[in-house]
Amino acid sequence: MQKILAEKEAEDFLEKEKFPVARRASIKNEEDIQTIEKKIPYPWVMKASSSRLIHKARLGGVILSIDSQIKAQEAFDRLSKLENFEEALVQEMISGEEVIIGLKKTPEFGLVLMFGKGGSKVQEEKDVSFRVLPASKKDIKEMLNETKVYKTLEEKQVNIREMKKIIGKTSDLAKKYPNILEFDINPLFVSVKKAIVADSRIVFEN
């Protein structure tokens, strides 16, 4: 048996584990929009949220730059028509370089640590590197240097220190929750000032 934490549940879990997570709120009907806009200023990202919706962006399940109540209502109406839709998730718009950080259980090595270029084209671009856990600082440094995106991050002088803290926290999750089968943060937005989780998914083995 598996327990899947979809985006909202996964991000709530990460927040409890002291990960920096973007402000967010769930929408189950259009009336929720008026309440949420008092708490999270526009512009928003609105996403379809469901444990059965994995590749949201490819399915049209992510709508960016929502800057008014009318656009929010239109976005919710559009997302609610998607197959397997359960609820919508509203999030503050964040900018920065997109990376993916995660864990994956393998038959040979158990949980391995992952880092690479994030976003909706992870599968196509394949700019990802792995390390067997426990990973030393040297292992993590080598893992980062194996990716093209890390060179971009250095060139743009983003906050690599904060990003590395999140990699460390991800490694710690493997020790604390050895029943994790899959975990990814995609994307983690890394800017000059900070690194912040914008989307996540976790699969536990019961």
C-alpha angles and dihedrals in degrees: 000000000000133000114209121199109203120208102286094043092043093050092047087052092049092048089056088051089055098254115148105249130183118253109266146162136190124242121206097167139007092263089068090065094072091052095047097048088063090058105035117040121222140289098074139180113218120199136182107244125206138129086236096052107081105155099041098163093055091052094050091256097134122071119186137201099024104173106168143038091251092054090046091054091048091049093049091049090052095047094046089063093062118108113259091016112161104164141332125251121213118204137176113259111256129189131204143087114318120232134166123226124179156124131254129186113229129188092233104043108015114226115009128191120239134199133169150109110327135205134082095310100060093121094050099042096043093194092151135123132195138204131191114243136276087052122190123218087259091053092050092047090052091047092053093046091054091068130078092217092063090061088052090051091052092048092051091047095227123168099282091164092064091045091053090052088058091049087053091049089050090053089050091054089061090059095043097043109030089168091073110121098178134003130169139168106204114194114018104179112218118192135166090272106035152349118238136179113242101170137010145170130192130190118195128192109229 
